[in-house]
Amino acid sequence: MNRFFLIILFTLIALLLWNIPLVSAQFSEAGVEKFRVPVEAPEFALTDLSGSKISLKELRGKVIVLNFFATW
């Protein structure tokens, strides 16, 4: 079992490293680059599952994960 795990782990790492130049080339071809000056996110508010409003301003300084999910 241990050997099987190592083979899978090595394969996954090799695949990830193989794709780095491809992903980097796609970003540079699309003209995507890091912001040189930090940019603040626009202010917006959302309704949570309990029905109360949460604004981005209230969460300043906290880690926020936005999941944009759509069913087409």
CHARMM-style PDB file with segment names, atoms N, HN, CA, C and O in Angstrom:
ATOM      1  N   MET     1       0.818  -1.195   0.000  1.00  0.00      PROA
ATOM      2  CA  MET     1       0.000   0.000   0.000  1.00  0.00      PROA
ATOM      3  C   MET     1       0.865   1.264   0.000  1.00  0.00      PROA
ATOM      4  O   MET     1       0.551   2.243  -0.677  1.00  0.00      PROA
ATOM      5  N   ASN     2       1.935   1.228   0.753  1.00  0.00      PROA
ATOM      6  HN  ASN     2       2.189   0.433   1.303  1.00  0.00      PROA
ATOM      7  CA  ASN     2       2.808   2.381   0.843  1.00  0.00      PROA
ATOM      8  C   ASN     2       3.466   2.683  -0.503  1.00  0.00      PROA
ATOM      9  O   ASN     2       3.595   3.846  -0.885  1.00  0.00      PROA
ATOM     10  N   ARG     3       3.878   1.646  -1.215  1.00  0.00      PROA
ATOM     11  HN  ARG     3       3.773   0.701  -0.905  1.00  0.00      PROA
ATOM     12  CA  ARG     3       4.521   1.832  -2.519  1.00  0.00      PROA
ATOM     13  C   ARG     3       3.527   2.395  -3.538  1.00  0.00      PROA
ATOM     14  O   ARG     3       3.868   3.260  -4.345  1.00  0.00      PROA
ATOM     15  N   PHE     4       2.304   1.892  -3.486  1.00  0.00      PROA
ATOM     16  HN  PHE     4       2.027   1.189  -2.831  1.00  0.00      PROA
ATOM     17  CA  PHE     4       1.249   2.385  -4.378  1.00  0.00      PROA
ATOM     18  C   PHE     4       0.999   3.876  -4.139  1.00  0.00      PROA
ATOM     19  O   PHE     4       0.860   4.647  -5.088  1.00  0.00      PROA
ATOM     20  N   PHE     5       0.943   4.275  -2.873  1.00  0.00      PROA
ATOM     21  HN  PHE     5       1.056   3.649  -2.101  1.00  0.00      PROA
ATOM     22  CA  PHE     5       0.746   5.680  -2.522  1.00  0.00      PROA
ATOM     23  C   PHE     5       1.875   6.539  -3.073  1.00  0.00      PROA
ATOM     24  O   PHE     5       1.619   7.623  -3.598  1.00  0.00      PROA
ATOM     25  N   LEU     6       3.106   6.084  -2.965  1.00  0.00      PROA
ATOM     26  HN  LEU     6       3.314   5.204  -2.538  1.00  0.00      PROA
ATOM     27  CA  LEU     6       4.249   6.848  -3.466  1.00  0.00      PROA
ATOM     28  C   LEU     6       4.207   6.987  -4.986  1.00  0.00      PROA
ATOM     29  O   LEU     6       4.554   8.041  -5.520  1.00  0.00      PROA
ATOM     30  N   ILE     7       3.790   5.945  -5.679  1.00  0.00      PROA
ATOM     31  HN  ILE     7       3.509   5.089  -5.246  1.00  0.00      PROA
ATOM     32  CA  ILE     7       3.687   6.007  -7.143  1.00  0.00      PROA
ATOM     33  C   ILE     7       2.629   7.021  -7.553  1.00  0.00      PROA
ATOM     34  O   ILE     7       2.850   7.823  -8.461  1.00  0.00      PROA
ATOM     35  N   ILE     8       1.476   6.987  -6.883  1.00  0.00      PROA
ATOM     36  HN  ILE     8       1.297   6.335  -6.146  1.00  0.00      PROA
ATOM     37  CA  ILE     8       0.411   7.951  -7.181  1.00  0.00      PROA
ATOM     38  C   ILE     8       0.877   9.369  -6.882  1.00  0.00      PROA
ATOM     39  O   ILE     8       0.660  10.277  -7.684  1.00  0.00      PROA
ATOM     40  N   LEU     9       1.514   9.562  -5.737  1.00  0.00      PROA
ATOM     41  HN  LEU     9       1.691   8.824  -5.086  1.00  0.00      PROA
ATOM     42  CA  LEU     9       2.003  10.890  -5.357  1.00  0.00      PROA
ATOM     43  C   LEU     9       3.027  11.414  -6.362  1.00  0.00      PROA
ATOM     44  O   LEU     9       2.955  12.574  -6.768  1.00  0.00      PROA
ATOM     45  N   PHE    10       3.960  10.590  -6.758  1.00  0.00      PROA
ATOM     46  HN  PHE    10       4.019   9.648  -6.428  1.00  0.00      PROA
ATOM     47  CA  PHE    10       4.972  10.987  -7.730  1.00  0.00      PROA
ATOM     48  C   PHE    10       4.324  11.352  -9.065  1.00  0.00      PROA
ATOM     49  O   PHE    10       4.711  12.335  -9.697  1.00  0.00      PROA
ATOM     50  N   THR    11       3.344  10.567  -9.489  1.00  0.00      PROA
ATOM     51  HN  THR    11       3.029   9.769  -8.975  1.00  0.00      PROA
ATOM     52  CA  THR    11       2.646  10.835 -10.753  1.00  0.00      PROA
ATOM     53  C   THR    11       1.917  12.167 -10.705  1.00  0.00      PROA
ATOM     54  O   THR    11       1.988  12.946 -11.656  1.00  0.00      PROA
ATOM     55  N   LEU    12       1.220  12.439  -9.611  1.00  0.00      PROA
ATOM     56  HN  LEU    12       1.163  11.807  -8.838  1.00  0.00      PROA
ATOM     57  CA  LEU    12       0.503  13.713  -9.477  1.00  0.00      PROA
ATOM     58  C   LEU    12       1.462  14.906  -9.473  1.00  0.00      PROA
ATOM     59  O   LEU    12       1.191  15.925 -10.108  1.00  0.00      PROA
ATOM     60  N   ILE    13       2.564  14.780  -8.768  1.00  0.00      PROA
ATOM     61  HN  ILE    13       2.785  13.952  -8.252  1.00  0.00      PROA
ATOM     62  CA  ILE    13       3.553  15.865  -8.738  1.00  0.00      PROA
ATOM     63  C   ILE    13       4.144  16.081 -10.128  1.00  0.00      PROA
ATOM     64  O   ILE    13       4.325  17.223 -10.550  1.00  0.00      PROA
ATOM     65  N   ALA    14       4.445  15.007 -10.839  1.00  0.00      PROA
ATOM     66  HN  ALA    14       4.299  14.079 -10.497  1.00  0.00      PROA
ATOM     67  CA  ALA    14       5.002  15.126 -12.194  1.00  0.00      PROA
ATOM     68  C   ALA    14       4.006  15.817 -13.122  1.00  0.00      PROA
ATOM     69  O   ALA    14       4.394  16.673 -13.916  1.00  0.00      PROA
ATOM     70  N   LEU    15       2.730  15.454 -13.030  1.00  0.00      PROA
ATOM     71  HN  LEU    15       2.414  14.758 -12.385  1.00  0.00      PROA
ATOM     72  CA  LEU    15       1.716  16.099 -13.880  1.00  0.00      PROA
ATOM     73  C   LEU    15       1.572  17.579 -13.561  1.00  0.00      PROA
ATOM     74  O   LEU    15       1.442  18.400 -14.469  1.00  0.00      PROA
ATOM     75  N   LEU    16       1.594  17.923 -12.283  1.00  0.00      PROA
ATOM     76  HN  LEU    16       1.700  17.256 -11.546  1.00  0.00      PROA
ATOM     77  CA  LEU    16       1.499  19.333 -11.903  1.00  0.00      PROA
ATOM     78  C   LEU    16       2.691  20.139 -12.417  1.00  0.00      PROA
ATOM     79  O   LEU    16       2.522  21.238 -12.944  1.00  0.00      PROA
ATOM     80  N   LEU    17       3.889  19.591 -12.261  1.00  0.00      PROA
ATOM     81  HN  LEU    17       4.026  18.698 -11.833  1.00  0.00      PROA
ATOM     82  CA  LEU    17       5.084  20.301 -12.718  1.00  0.00      PROA
ATOM     83  C   LEU    17       5.129  20.405 -14.235  1.00  0.00      PROA
ATOM     84  O   LEU    17       5.652  21.384 -14.767  1.00  0.00      PROA
ATOM     85  N   TRP    18       4.596  19.426 -14.937  1.00  0.00      PROA
ATOM     86  HN  TRP    18       4.171  18.630 -14.505  1.00  0.00      PROA
ATOM     87  CA  TRP    18       4.589  19.427 -16.383  1.00  0.00      PROA
ATOM     88  C   TRP    18       3.705  20.553 -16.922  1.00  0.00      PROA
ATOM     89  O   TRP    18       4.004  21.118 -17.974  1.00  0.00      PROA
ATOM     90  N   ASN    19       2.621  20.886 -16.215  1.00  0.00      PROA
ATOM     91  HN  ASN    19       2.378  20.428 -15.360  1.00  0.00      PROA
ATOM     92  CA  ASN    19       1.669  21.886 -16.679  1.00  0.00      PROA
ATOM     93  C   ASN    19       2.059  23.321 -16.347  1.00  0.00      PROA
ATOM     94  O   ASN    19       1.443  24.248 -16.871  1.00  0.00      PROA
ATOM     95  N   ILE    20       3.053  23.537 -15.502  1.00  0.00      PROA
ATOM     96  HN  ILE    20       3.554  22.783 -15.076  1.00  0.00      PROA
ATOM     97  CA  ILE    20       3.422  24.900 -15.113  1.00  0.00      PROA
ATOM     98  C   ILE    20       3.798  25.765 -16.319  1.00  0.00      PROA
ATOM     99  O   ILE    20       3.278  26.876 -16.428  1.00  0.00      PROA
ATOM    100  N   PRO    21       4.671  25.324 -17.229  1.00  0.00      PROA
ATOM    101  CA  PRO    21       4.991  26.186 -18.382  1.00  0.00      PROA
ATOM    102  C   PRO    21       3.774  26.461 -19.267  1.00  0.00      PROA
ATOM    103  O   PRO    21       3.636  27.561 -19.803  1.00  0.00      PROA
ATOM    104  N   LEU    22       2.906  25.490 -19.420  1.00  0.00      PROA
ATOM    105  HN  LEU    22       3.018  24.597 -18.985  1.00  0.00      PROA
ATOM    106  CA  LEU    22       1.713  25.674 -20.241  1.00  0.00      PROA
ATOM    107  C   LEU    22       0.785  26.719 -19.644  1.00  0.00      PROA
ATOM    108  O   LEU    22       0.295  27.595 -20.357  1.00  0.00      PROA
ATOM    109  N   VAL    23       0.543  26.636 -18.353  1.00  0.00      PROA
ATOM    110  HN  VAL    23       0.942  25.925 -17.774  1.00  0.00      PROA
ATOM    111  CA  VAL    23      -0.333  27.605 -17.680  1.00  0.00      PROA
ATOM    112  C   VAL    23       0.293  28.987 -17.716  1.00  0.00      PROA
ATOM    113  O   VAL    23      -0.398  29.974 -17.967  1.00  0.00      PROA
ATOM    114  N   SER    24       1.580  29.067 -17.473  1.00  0.00      PROA
ATOM    115  HN  SER    24       2.141  28.265 -17.270  1.00  0.00      PROA
ATOM    116  CA  SER    24       2.272  30.354 -17.505  1.00  0.00      PROA
ATOM    117  C   SER    24       2.182  30.987 -18.893  1.00  0.00      PROA
ATOM    118  O   SER    24       1.968  32.193 -19.011  1.00  0.00      PROA
ATOM    119  N   ALA    25       2.341  30.189 -19.931  1.00  0.00      PROA
ATOM    120  HN  ALA    25       2.514  29.209 -19.836  1.00  0.00      PROA
ATOM    121  CA  ALA    25       2.245  30.700 -21.301  1.00  0.00      PROA
ATOM    122  C   ALA    25       0.834  31.191 -21.608  1.00  0.00      PROA
ATOM    123  O   ALA    25       0.667  32.206 -22.284  1.00  0.00      PROA
ATOM    124  N   GLN    26      -0.176  30.485 -21.120  1.00  0.00      PROA
ATOM    125  HN  GLN    26      -0.039  29.661 -20.570  1.00  0.00      PROA
ATOM    126  CA  GLN    26      -1.559  30.906 -21.364  1.00  0.00      PROA
ATOM    127  C   GLN    26      -1.853  32.237 -20.692  1.00  0.00      PROA
ATOM    128  O   GLN    26      -2.524  33.088 -21.276  1.00  0.00      PROA
ATOM    129  N   PHE    27      -1.361  32.430 -19.469  1.00  0.00      PROA
ATOM    130  HN  PHE    27      -0.816  31.738 -18.995  1.00  0.00      PROA
ATOM    131  CA  PHE    27      -1.588  33.695 -18.782  1.00  0.00      PROA
ATOM    132  C   PHE    27      -0.888  34.844 -19.494  1.00  0.00      PROA
ATOM    133  O   PHE    27      -1.471  35.916 -19.656  1.00  0.00      PROA
ATOM    134  N   SER    28       0.353  34.637 -19.921  1.00  0.00      PROA
ATOM    135  HN  SER    28       0.827  33.766 -19.789  1.00  0.00      PROA
ATOM    136  CA  SER    28       1.063  35.736 -20.579  1.00  0.00      PROA
ATOM    137  C   SER    28       0.474  36.017 -21.959  1.00  0.00      PROA
ATOM    138  O   SER    28       0.448  37.170 -22.391  1.00  0.00      PROA
ATOM    139  N   GLU    29       0.000  34.985 -22.659  1.00  0.00      PROA
ATOM    140  HN  GLU    29       0.020  34.048 -22.308  1.00  0.00      PROA
ATOM    141  CA  GLU    29      -0.629  35.187 -23.961  1.00  0.00      PROA
ATOM    142  C   GLU    29      -1.926  35.984 -23.828  1.00  0.00      PROA
ATOM    143  O   GLU    29      -2.269  36.778 -24.703  1.00  0.00      PROA
ATOM    144  N   ALA    30      -2.637  35.766 -22.732  1.00  0.00      PROA
ATOM    145  HN  ALA    30      -2.358  35.120 -22.021  1.00  0.00      PROA
ATOM    146  CA  ALA    30      -3.900  36.476 -22.502  1.00  0.00      PROA
ATOM    147  C   ALA    30      -3.666  37.878 -21.941  1.00  0.00      PROA
ATOM    148  O   ALA    30      -4.612  38.652 -21.793  1.00  0.00      PROA
ATOM    149  N   GLY    31      -2.423  38.205 -21.632  1.00  0.00      PROA
ATOM    150  HN  GLY    31      -1.655  37.576 -21.752  1.00  0.00      PROA
ATOM    151  CA  GLY    31      -2.122  39.532 -21.103  1.00  0.00      PROA
ATOM    152  C   GLY    31      -2.440  39.670 -19.624  1.00  0.00      PROA
ATOM    153  O   GLY    31      -2.587  40.788 -19.129  1.00  0.00      PROA
ATOM    154  N   VAL    32      -2.548  38.551 -18.906  1.00  0.00      PROA
ATOM    155  HN  VAL    32      -2.428  37.643 -19.308  1.00  0.00      PROA
ATOM    156  CA  VAL    32      -2.855  38.576 -17.481  1.00  0.00      PROA
ATOM    157  C   VAL    32      -1.547  38.694 -16.716  1.00  0.00      PROA
ATOM    158  O   VAL    32      -0.610  37.927 -16.934  1.00  0.00      PROA
ATOM    159  N   GLU    33      -1.501  39.663 -15.823  1.00  0.00      PROA
ATOM    160  HN  GLU    33      -2.262  40.286 -15.646  1.00  0.00      PROA
ATOM    161  CA  GLU    33      -0.324  39.812 -14.980  1.00  0.00      PROA
ATOM    162  C   GLU    33      -0.761  40.265 -13.600  1.00  0.00      PROA
ATOM    163  O   GLU    33      -1.898  40.695 -13.407  1.00  0.00      PROA
ATOM    164  N   LYS    34       0.151  40.164 -12.639  1.00  0.00      PROA
ATOM    165  HN  LYS    34       1.075  39.814 -12.796  1.00  0.00      PROA
ATOM    166  CA  LYS    34      -0.168  40.577 -11.278  1.00  0.00      PROA
ATOM    167  C   LYS    34      -0.350  42.087 -11.223  1.00  0.00      PROA
ATOM    168  O   LYS    34       0.260  42.830 -11.993  1.00  0.00      PROA
ATOM    169  N   PHE    35      -1.201  42.530 -10.299  1.00  0.00      PROA
ATOM    170  HN  PHE    35      -1.696  41.927  -9.673  1.00  0.00      PROA
ATOM    171  CA  PHE    35      -1.352  43.965 -10.082  1.00  0.00      PROA
ATOM    172  C   PHE    35      -0.076  44.504  -9.454  1.00  0.00      PROA
ATOM    173  O   PHE    35       0.454  43.927  -8.505  1.00  0.00      PROA
ATOM    174  N   ARG    36       0.404  45.600  -9.985  1.00  0.00      PROA
ATOM    175  HN  ARG    36      -0.027  46.069 -10.756  1.00  0.00      PROA
ATOM    176  CA  ARG    36       1.596  46.227  -9.398  1.00  0.00      PROA
ATOM    177  C   ARG    36       1.226  46.996  -8.143  1.00  0.00      PROA
ATOM    178  O   ARG    36       2.003  47.060  -7.191  1.00  0.00      PROA
ATOM    179  N   VAL    37       0.038  47.579  -8.147  1.00  0.00      PROA
ATOM    180  HN  VAL    37      -0.593  47.527  -8.920  1.00  0.00      PROA
ATOM    181  CA  VAL    37      -0.475  48.308  -6.997  1.00  0.00      PROA
ATOM    182  C   VAL    37      -1.723  47.564  -6.518  1.00  0.00      PROA
ATOM    183  O   VAL    37      -2.593  47.254  -7.331  1.00  0.00      PROA
ATOM    184  N   PRO    38      -1.831  47.271  -5.224  1.00  0.00      PROA
ATOM    185  CA  PRO    38      -3.026  46.565  -4.749  1.00  0.00      PROA
ATOM    186  C   PRO    38      -4.306  47.313  -5.112  1.00  0.00      PROA
ATOM    187  O   PRO    38      -4.366  48.540  -5.028  1.00  0.00      PROA
ATOM    188  N   VAL    39      -5.304  46.574  -5.506  1.00  0.00      PROA
ATOM    189  HN  VAL    39      -5.255  45.578  -5.574  1.00  0.00      PROA
ATOM    190  CA  VAL    39      -6.589  47.146  -5.901  1.00  0.00      PROA
ATOM    191  C   VAL    39      -7.649  46.642  -4.927  1.00  0.00      PROA
ATOM    192  O   VAL    39      -7.741  45.441  -4.671  1.00  0.00      PROA
ATOM    193  N   GLU    40      -8.443  47.553  -4.389  1.00  0.00      PROA
ATOM    194  HN  GLU    40      -8.368  48.529  -4.597  1.00  0.00      PROA
ATOM    195  CA  GLU    40      -9.501  47.150  -3.469  1.00  0.00      PROA
ATOM    196  C   GLU    40     -10.698  46.622  -4.245  1.00  0.00      PROA
ATOM    197  O   GLU    40     -11.017  47.103  -5.332  1.00  0.00      PROA
ATOM    198  N   ALA    41     -11.340  45.639  -3.673  1.00  0.00      PROA
ATOM    199  HN  ALA    41     -11.080  45.248  -2.790  1.00  0.00      PROA
ATOM    200  CA  ALA    41     -12.535  45.056  -4.287  1.00  0.00      PROA
ATOM    201  C   ALA    41     -13.686  46.058  -4.197  1.00  0.00      PROA
ATOM    202  O   ALA    41     -13.750  46.840  -3.248  1.00  0.00      PROA
ATOM    203  N   PRO    42     -14.583  46.041  -5.162  1.00  0.00      PROA
ATOM    204  CA  PRO    42     -15.738  46.942  -5.094  1.00  0.00      PROA
ATOM    205  C   PRO    42     -16.647  46.564  -3.926  1.00  0.00      PROA
ATOM    206  O   PRO    42     -16.721  45.400  -3.531  1.00  0.00      PROA
ATOM    207  N   GLU    43     -17.330  47.555  -3.388  1.00  0.00      PROA
ATOM    208  HN  GLU    43     -17.271  48.501  -3.709  1.00  0.00      PROA
ATOM    209  CA  GLU    43     -18.235  47.322  -2.265  1.00  0.00      PROA
ATOM    210  C   GLU    43     -19.509  46.648  -2.751  1.00  0.00      PROA
ATOM    211  O   GLU    43     -20.113  47.087  -3.730  1.00  0.00      PROA
ATOM    212  N   PHE    44     -19.918  45.586  -2.071  1.00  0.00      PROA
ATOM    213  HN  PHE    44     -19.428  45.230  -1.275  1.00  0.00      PROA
ATOM    214  CA  PHE    44     -21.184  44.938  -2.378  1.00  0.00      PROA
ATOM    215  C   PHE    44     -21.699  44.235  -1.131  1.00  0.00      PROA
ATOM    216  O   PHE    44     -20.945  43.995  -0.188  1.00  0.00      PROA
ATOM    217  N   ALA    45     -22.977  43.910  -1.131  1.00  0.00      PROA
ATOM    218  HN  ALA    45     -23.589  44.106  -1.897  1.00  0.00      PROA
ATOM    219  CA  ALA    45     -23.603  43.206  -0.012  1.00  0.00      PROA
ATOM    220  C   ALA    45     -24.392  42.024  -0.566  1.00  0.00      PROA
ATOM    221  O   ALA    45     -24.951  42.085  -1.660  1.00  0.00      PROA
ATOM    222  N   LEU    46     -24.422  40.956   0.211  1.00  0.00      PROA
ATOM    223  HN  LEU    46     -23.968  40.906   1.101  1.00  0.00      PROA
ATOM    224  CA  LEU    46     -25.146  39.753  -0.161  1.00  0.00      PROA
ATOM    225  C   LEU    46     -26.045  39.323   0.994  1.00  0.00      PROA
ATOM    226  O   LEU    46     -25.825  39.700   2.145  1.00  0.00      PROA
ATOM    227  N   THR    47     -27.037  38.546   0.675  1.00  0.00      PROA
ATOM    228  HN  THR    47     -27.216  38.240  -0.260  1.00  0.00      PROA
ATOM    229  CA  THR    47     -27.917  37.990   1.694  1.00  0.00      PROA
ATOM    230  C   THR    47     -27.448  36.578   2.010  1.00  0.00      PROA
ATOM    231  O   THR    47     -27.271  35.763   1.105  1.00  0.00      PROA
ATOM    232  N   ASP    48     -27.245  36.281   3.312  1.00  0.00      PROA
ATOM    233  HN  ASP    48     -27.389  36.943   4.047  1.00  0.00      PROA
ATOM    234  CA  ASP    48     -26.809  34.936   3.678  1.00  0.00      PROA
ATOM    235  C   ASP    48     -28.002  33.992   3.788  1.00  0.00      PROA
ATOM    236  O   ASP    48     -29.139  34.392   3.535  1.00  0.00      PROA
ATOM    237  N   LEU    49     -27.747  32.760   4.158  1.00  0.00      PROA
ATOM    238  HN  LEU    49     -26.824  32.435   4.363  1.00  0.00      PROA
ATOM    239  CA  LEU    49     -28.801  31.746   4.195  1.00  0.00      PROA
ATOM    240  C   LEU    49     -29.876  32.037   5.236  1.00  0.00      PROA
ATOM    241  O   LEU    49     -31.007  31.570   5.108  1.00  0.00      PROA
ATOM    242  N   SER    50     -29.526  32.814   6.275  1.00  0.00      PROA
ATOM    243  HN  SER    50     -28.607  33.194   6.379  1.00  0.00      PROA
ATOM    244  CA  SER    50     -30.523  33.139   7.298  1.00  0.00      PROA
ATOM    245  C   SER    50     -31.322  34.384   6.947  1.00  0.00      PROA
ATOM    246  O   SER    50     -32.238  34.755   7.681  1.00  0.00      PROA
ATOM    247  N   GLY    51     -30.993  35.034   5.838  1.00  0.00      PROA
ATOM    248  HN  GLY    51     -30.249  34.732   5.242  1.00  0.00      PROA
ATOM    249  CA  GLY    51     -31.744  36.204   5.382  1.00  0.00      PROA
ATOM    250  C   GLY    51     -31.151  37.542   5.784  1.00  0.00      PROA
ATOM    251  O   GLY    51     -31.693  38.581   5.407  1.00  0.00      PROA
ATOM    252  N   SER    52     -30.054  37.556   6.538  1.00  0.00      PROA
ATOM    253  HN  SER    52     -29.613  36.712   6.844  1.00  0.00      PROA
ATOM    254  CA  SER    52     -29.448  38.834   6.921  1.00  0.00      PROA
ATOM    255  C   SER    52     -28.417  39.267   5.871  1.00  0.00      PROA
ATOM    256  O   SER    52     -27.824  38.440   5.178  1.00  0.00      PROA
ATOM    257  N   LYS    53     -28.225  40.576   5.777  1.00  0.00      PROA
ATOM    258  HN  LYS    53     -28.707  41.247   6.340  1.00  0.00      PROA
ATOM    259  CA  LYS    53     -27.287  41.137   4.794  1.00  0.00      PROA
ATOM    260  C   LYS    53     -25.869  41.143   5.366  1.00  0.00      PROA
ATOM    261  O   LYS    53     -25.654  41.458   6.537  1.00  0.00      PROA
ATOM    262  N   ILE    54     -24.915  40.790   4.517  1.00  0.00      PROA
ATOM    263  HN  ILE    54     -25.089  40.534   3.567  1.00  0.00      PROA
ATOM    264  CA  ILE    54     -23.494  40.840   4.860  1.00  0.00      PROA
ATOM    265  C   ILE    54     -22.816  41.677   3.796  1.00  0.00      PROA
ATOM    266  O   ILE    54     -22.947  41.404   2.603  1.00  0.00      PROA
ATOM    267  N   SER    55     -22.086  42.703   4.232  1.00  0.00      PROA
ATOM    268  HN  SER    55     -21.979  42.924   5.201  1.00  0.00      PROA
ATOM    269  CA  SER    55     -21.372  43.531   3.258  1.00  0.00      PROA
ATOM    270  C   SER    55     -19.884  43.203   3.302  1.00  0.00      PROA
ATOM    271  O   SER    55     -19.365  42.742   4.319  1.00  0.00      PROA
ATOM    272  N   LEU    56     -19.225  43.441   2.210  1.00  0.00      PROA
ATOM    273  HN  LEU    56     -19.647  43.815   1.384  1.00  0.00      PROA
ATOM    274  CA  LEU    56     -17.789  43.187   2.132  1.00  0.00      PROA
ATOM    275  C   LEU    56     -17.034  44.093   3.092  1.00  0.00      PROA
ATOM    276  O   LEU    56     -15.995  43.706   3.627  1.00  0.00      PROA
ATOM    277  N   LYS    57     -17.546  45.291   3.312  1.00  0.00      PROA
ATOM    278  HN  LYS    57     -18.390  45.606   2.878  1.00  0.00      PROA
ATOM    279  CA  LYS    57     -16.896  46.252   4.200  1.00  0.00      PROA
ATOM    280  C   LYS    57     -16.837  45.723   5.642  1.00  0.00      PROA
ATOM    281  O   LYS    57     -15.866  45.971   6.356  1.00  0.00      PROA
ATOM    282  N   GLU    58     -17.878  44.996   6.063  1.00  0.00      PROA
ATOM    283  HN  GLU    58     -18.666  44.795   5.482  1.00  0.00      PROA
ATOM    284  CA  GLU    58     -17.910  44.435   7.413  1.00  0.00      PROA
ATOM    285  C   GLU    58     -16.850  43.361   7.614  1.00  0.00      PROA
ATOM    286  O   GLU    58     -16.417  43.119   8.740  1.00  0.00      PROA
ATOM    287  N   LEU    59     -16.433  42.724   6.543  1.00  0.00      PROA
ATOM    288  HN  LEU    59     -16.785  42.921   5.627  1.00  0.00      PROA
ATOM    289  CA  LEU    59     -15.492  41.607   6.617  1.00  0.00      PROA
ATOM    290  C   LEU    59     -14.051  42.025   6.340  1.00  0.00      PROA
ATOM    291  O   LEU    59     -13.187  41.168   6.155  1.00  0.00      PROA
ATOM    292  N   ARG    60     -13.785  43.307   6.308  1.00  0.00      PROA
ATOM    293  HN  ARG    60     -14.487  44.003   6.457  1.00  0.00      PROA
ATOM    294  CA  ARG    60     -12.434  43.798   6.004  1.00  0.00      PROA
ATOM    295  C   ARG    60     -11.414  43.208   6.971  1.00  0.00      PROA
ATOM    296  O   ARG    60     -11.625  43.211   8.184  1.00  0.00      PROA
ATOM    297  N   GLY    61     -10.310  42.705   6.431  1.00  0.00      PROA
ATOM    298  HN  GLY    61     -10.138  42.703   5.445  1.00  0.00      PROA
ATOM    299  CA  GLY    61      -9.249  42.115   7.232  1.00  0.00      PROA
ATOM    300  C   GLY    61      -9.392  40.619   7.436  1.00  0.00      PROA
ATOM    301  O   GLY    61      -8.494  39.983   7.988  1.00  0.00      PROA
ATOM    302  N   LYS    62     -10.504  40.047   7.001  1.00  0.00      PROA
ATOM    303  HN  LYS    62     -11.234  40.564   6.553  1.00  0.00      PROA
ATOM    304  CA  LYS    62     -10.725  38.612   7.134  1.00  0.00      PROA
ATOM    305  C   LYS    62     -10.535  37.943   5.775  1.00  0.00      PROA
ATOM    306  O   LYS    62     -10.661  38.584   4.731  1.00  0.00      PROA
ATOM    307  N   VAL    63     -10.233  36.659   5.802  1.00  0.00      PROA
ATOM    308  HN  VAL    63     -10.131  36.138   6.650  1.00  0.00      PROA
ATOM    309  CA  VAL    63     -10.091  35.898   4.570  1.00  0.00      PROA
ATOM    310  C   VAL    63     -11.487  35.584   4.043  1.00  0.00      PROA
ATOM    311  O   VAL    63     -12.341  35.092   4.780  1.00  0.00      PROA
ATOM    312  N   ILE    64     -11.711  35.872   2.763  1.00  0.00      PROA
ATOM    313  HN  ILE    64     -11.017  36.272   2.165  1.00  0.00      PROA
ATOM    314  CA  ILE    64     -13.013  35.662   2.143  1.00  0.00      PROA
ATOM    315  C   ILE    64     -12.827  34.785   0.915  1.00  0.00      PROA
ATOM    316  O   ILE    64     -11.960  35.051   0.082  1.00  0.00      PROA
ATOM    317  N   VAL    65     -13.634  33.748   0.805  1.00  0.00      PROA
ATOM    318  HN  VAL    65     -14.338  33.533   1.482  1.00  0.00      PROA
ATOM    319  CA  VAL    65     -13.610  32.879  -0.365  1.00  0.00      PROA
ATOM    320  C   VAL    65     -14.941  33.047  -1.078  1.00  0.00      PROA
ATOM    321  O   VAL    65     -15.998  32.762  -0.515  1.00  0.00      PROA
ATOM    322  N   LEU    66     -14.883  33.509  -2.316  1.00  0.00      PROA
ATOM    323  HN  LEU    66     -14.024  33.740  -2.773  1.00  0.00      PROA
ATOM    324  CA  LEU    66     -16.093  33.667  -3.120  1.00  0.00      PROA
ATOM    325  C   LEU    66     -16.194  32.495  -4.072  1.00  0.00      PROA
ATOM    326  O   LEU    66     -15.247  32.191  -4.796  1.00  0.00      PROA
ATOM    327  N   ASN    67     -17.322  31.849  -4.071  1.00  0.00      PROA
ATOM    328  HN  ASN    67     -18.092  32.097  -3.483  1.00  0.00      PROA
ATOM    329  CA  ASN    67     -17.555  30.714  -4.953  1.00  0.00      PROA
ATOM    330  C   ASN    67     -18.658  31.108  -5.927  1.00  0.00      PROA
ATOM    331  O   ASN    67     -19.830  31.166  -5.555  1.00  0.00      PROA
ATOM    332  N   PHE    68     -18.285  31.373  -7.157  1.00  0.00      PROA
ATOM    333  HN  PHE    68     -17.333  31.326  -7.459  1.00  0.00      PROA
ATOM    334  CA  PHE    68     -19.264  31.726  -8.188  1.00  0.00      PROA
ATOM    335  C   PHE    68     -19.703  30.427  -8.858  1.00  0.00      PROA
ATOM    336  O   PHE    68     -18.966  29.844  -9.653  1.00  0.00      PROA
ATOM    337  N   PHE    69     -20.891  29.993  -8.531  1.00  0.00      PROA
ATOM    338  HN  PHE    69     -21.489  30.467  -7.885  1.00  0.00      PROA
ATOM    339  CA  PHE    69     -21.397  28.716  -9.005  1.00  0.00      PROA
ATOM    340  C   PHE    69     -22.601  28.962  -9.907  1.00  0.00      PROA
ATOM    341  O   PHE    69     -23.487  29.751  -9.579  1.00  0.00      PROA
ATOM    342  N   ALA    70     -22.619  28.295 -11.016  1.00  0.00      PROA
ATOM    343  HN  ALA    70     -21.899  27.654 -11.282  1.00  0.00      PROA
ATOM    344  CA  ALA    70     -23.749  28.441 -11.932  1.00  0.00      PROA
ATOM    345  C   ALA    70     -24.081  27.084 -12.524  1.00  0.00      PROA
ATOM    346  O   ALA    70     -23.195  26.268 -12.780  1.00  0.00      PROA
ATOM    347  N   THR    71     -25.350  26.858 -12.733  1.00  0.00      PROA
ATOM    348  HN  THR    71     -26.069  27.521 -12.525  1.00  0.00      PROA
ATOM    349  CA  THR    71     -25.764  25.661 -13.456  1.00  0.00      PROA
ATOM    350  C   THR    71     -26.289  26.125 -14.796  1.00  0.00      PROA
ATOM    351  O   THR    71     -27.237  26.907 -14.860  1.00  0.00      PROA
ATOM    352  N   TRP    72     -25.705  25.668 -15.821  1.00  0.00      PROA
ATOM    353  HN  TRP    72     -24.935  25.033 -15.769  1.00  0.00      PROA
ATOM    354  CA  TRP    72     -26.071  26.137 -17.157  1.00  0.00      PROA
ATOM    355  C   TRP    72     -27.094  25.243 -17.755  1.00  0.00      PROA
ATOM    356  OT1 TRP    72     -27.532  25.472 -18.882  1.00  0.00      PROA
TER     357      TRP     72
END
